[in-house]
Amino acid sequence: MNTTGIPCNGHEILIDGAKHCLMVPFYYSLKPTLIDGIRDDHLGVAAPIIAYWALSLFFHLLDISGWKWLEKYRIHESQEVQSRNRATRTDVVVAVVLQHVIQAILGLIWLSPETRHVNHIEKMEKIATYIRPVCLWALGRERLQFVEPSIVYYVYWWAIPTFQFLAAMFIIDTWQYFLHRLMHVNKFLYKQIHSVHHRLYVPYAFGALYNHPVEGFILDSLGAALAETLTCMSLRQATLLFIFSTFKTVDDHCGYNLPFDPLQLISGNNADYHDIHHQPFFIHWDVICGTRMTRRDVETRKAKQARKTE
């Protein structure tokens, strides 16, 4: 509470008629909406779609640039796109637009504006009561009184949001890995639903969401909504998750193994890895379940299958 006359270096807010000095990190905005005139829930619906087409356009420009130095980073030869894909670019655009329409409808139903004021100070005080016994044991009472505000600040504004984000990524990974595996094991699901995605044998950026509408809804849209809900994210946290997830999906299907691409540096799951596997972020389920393969493994399996059909 700022009643001492000491200048507040943060934001002065009113809670129950009393002034409090709230210190917030650089990423947090106290504005009622992030963009003036656009509700946050509408932004949460629109931003991932805009992100999808913006990054797809960037990679499409690389595809048509004709730059020779890019060829060494291509996962597949340029000619393979025309010769091995059974879906036309028109088919792809129509399917992706349909998925975005379904995704937008789900978002408008699922997301709602956060009208209730969040009492951050009260939440931070609750966190202090939870961590105080451990901090007292580790630091002692005398030292704790000087560092407790900083510890609570970093736990509330950095540790918890980081954990939520990583947990959401883990949930999406788990959801997509096991559903994708089921669609390969179950012949009916593969033939009727998942085979649509594999008509695009050689992927390119704006074909990242080329799926059967049912698969797109369950695997992508519903999986992201589930992750956001289970991790108790705020609307703005969810928007960031949806944008990041979209960027990663497009990048995974871009067709380039670029050494300077930040999205391909965060884990071993890059575009080249995703060309064989299907986890969007990490590789742990492939390792645990024994489904991690190299390109040599893939070629060996194909050769065995070819010999069986002869």
N, C-alpha and C positions, 0 to 999 in steps of 0.2 A: 504494500500500500504506500502510495507516495504522499505522505502527510508530513514529512520532515523538512520540506522546503528544498531538498536536494534535487537538482535538475534531473529529469528523466532522460536517459540516453536511448530509450526504446520508444514504445508507443503508449501514450496515456489512454486508458480505456476506463469506462464506467461499469462497475459491477455492483448491483444493489445500492446504487447511489454513491458508492465510494470510488475514489480514483485509485487506479493501480497502474504501475509501470510494467509493461509487458515487453520483454526482450524477445524478438523473433529473428530467425535466420534470414539470410538474403533471399531464399527461394519462396518465402511465405508472403502472401499479400493479404492485407486486411480489407481490401476492397470487396464490396458485395458481389461483384462479378469480375472475372479476370480481364475480360474485354468489354468495354462500355457498350451497352445496348444489346449484348448477347448473353442470354442466361447460361450459367455454367453447365446445366444438364444438356442444353442444345449444343454447346461447345463440345461436350463429351461424346456426343453422337457424331458431329461433323468432323472433328479433328482427325480421328483415325482414317476416315475416308479420304480426306484431303492429303494426309500423310502418305497413304497408299499410292495415289496417283502422282503425287509430286516426286517421290523416290523412284517410282516406276518410269516416269518420264526421263529422269536423269539417266537411268540405265539404258533406256531405249535410245537416247541420244548417243550413248557410248556404242550401242549396237550398230547404229547407222553412220557412225562417224568415219569409218574407214581407216582409223588410226592403226597402223601396223604394229605399234608397240603393245597394243592390247591383246594381240593374238596369243601371246605366250601365257596370258592369264585366263584364257577361256577354258572352261571345263570340257566343253564339247566343241567340235569343229563347227564353223558357221553353217556349212552345208547340211549338217545333221538336223537343224531346226526345220528345214523344208522337207527333208527326206524321211524322217522318223516320226514326226508329230502327226497325229491323226485328227487333230483339232485345228481348225483355221483360226486366224487371229480374230475374225469376226465372232466365231463361236466363243472364244475366250472372253472377249469384251462383254458380250451379252451375258454370259454366265456370271462374270464378276460383278457387273452392274446389278444383276438380280440378287446376288448375295449381299451386296451393299444395301439394297432396298430392304431386304429381310433384316439385316443387321441394324439398320436405322430404326425400323419399326420396333424391334426388340429393345433397342436403346431408349426410345421414347417411352416405352412402357416400363422398363426396368429402372431407369435413372429418374430421379426427381430432384428439384432444386432444394438446397439445404437452407431452409428458412429459419431454423432455430439457431440462436447465437451460441457459439461454442465457448464455454468458460475454460480457457486454457489454464488460467491460474489455479482453478479448482482441480483440474486434472493433474497438473504438475504437483500439487500438494498431496494428492493421492499416491502418485508415484513415489514421492519422498517417503511416505509412510511404509511403502512396500520395500524400498531398498535400504532404508535407514538401519535396520538391524545388521545387515551384511556390512554396510559401510562402517558402522560402529565397531564391529568385530575387526575389520581390516585396518581402519585408520585411527580409531580411538575418538573419544568425544571432543577433545580439544582441537584436533586437526580437522575433524569433520565439520565443525561449525564454520570453518573458513571455505571449505571446498564443496559443501553440499549443494549450494545453489548452482554451481557449475556442473556438477555431476547430474543433477536433475535436468538441467537445461539440455545437456547432450543426450541423455537417455530419451527425453521426450521428443526433441526436435530432430534427432539424428539416428539413434540406435533403433527405436521402435519403427519409424518409417522405413528404414533400411531393411529391417527384419520382415516387415509386411510385404515389401516389394519382392524380396528374395523368396519368401514363402509363396507369394502369388505366382511367381515364375515356376516354382517347384510344382505347384498344383496344376498349372497349365501343362507342364511337361508330362506329369503323371497321367492326366486326363487324355492328352493327345497320344501318348505312347501306347497305352493299353487299348484305346479305342481303335487306333490305326492298326495295331497288331491283330485285334479281333477281326477287323475288316479284311485282313489278308488270310486269316485262318478260316473264317466262315465263307464258304464258296458263294452262298446266296448274297451276302453283304458285299462281297467283292464284285460279283458279276453285275448286280443291280445298282450298286451305289459307288463303291470306291474305284471301280474300273474307269469311271469318267475322268478322275484326276490323272490316271496313268495314260490317258490318250495324249497328254502333253508329256511325251517321253523325255524330250529335251526342254528343260524349263527355261523360262525367261521371266523378267521381273513382274510385268503386269499379269502374268498367268499364275501368280502365287496362289490366288484364291479361286483358281479354276477347279471347281468341284461340283458334284451333284448337290442341289440345294439342301437336301436333307443332311448330307455330310457337312456342308458349310455351316449350317445352323447348329448342329450338335457338336461338332469337333471344335470349331473356331469361336462362334458367337457365344454359345452356351458355356463353353469352357472358360472363356474370359470373364463372363458374368459370375460364374461360380467362384472363380479365384478372387474376384473383387469382393464378393459377399463373405466368403469364409475368412478373409484376412481383415475384415472390418475397415476397409479403406474409406476415406472421405471421397467425395465426388471428384475433387481435383487430383487426388492420388490415383483414382481409377482412370481418369483421363490420361494421366501420364503413363500408366501401365498400358492402356489401349494403344497409345501412340507408339510406345517403345516396342510393344509386341508386333504391331503392324510393320514398323521399320524392319524388325528382325525377320519377319515372314517374307517380305519383299526381297530383302538382302539374301536370304537363304536360297531364293529361286532366281537370283540375278544372272547366274551362268558364268560368273567370274570368281576366281580365287585371288582376290586382290590383297597384297601384303600390307597395304596402307589403309585398308578399310577398317575403321574402329569396331564395327559390329562383328567383324570376323576375327577380332583379336581378343574379345572378352572371354572366349572359351574355345575348346577344341571343336565345338559345333559350328563350323563355318559353312559356306556354300558348297564346298567340295564334300564335306561330311554329310550334309543334308541331301546331297544328290543320291546318296545310298540309304540313309536313315531318315527318321522322321521326328525326332525330338526337336522342339524349337529352340531351346536354350542350352541345355547341358547334355552330357552323354552318360550319366550315371545308370539309367535304366538299361541302356544297351550293354553296358559293362556287367551289371548285376544279372541280367537275364540271358546273357550270352548271345546277343544279337548284333554285337559290334563286328563289322566286317571291313576289310580293306578292298580296294579295287581288284587286287589279285584274287581275293576270296570270291568276289562276285563273278569274275571271269571263269574261275575253276568250277563254280556251281553251274554256270551256263553251259560249260563244256560237258559236264556230267549229264545235264538234262538233255543236251543235244544227242549224246550217245545213247541215252535210253529210248529216244524217239526214232532212232535209226533202225 
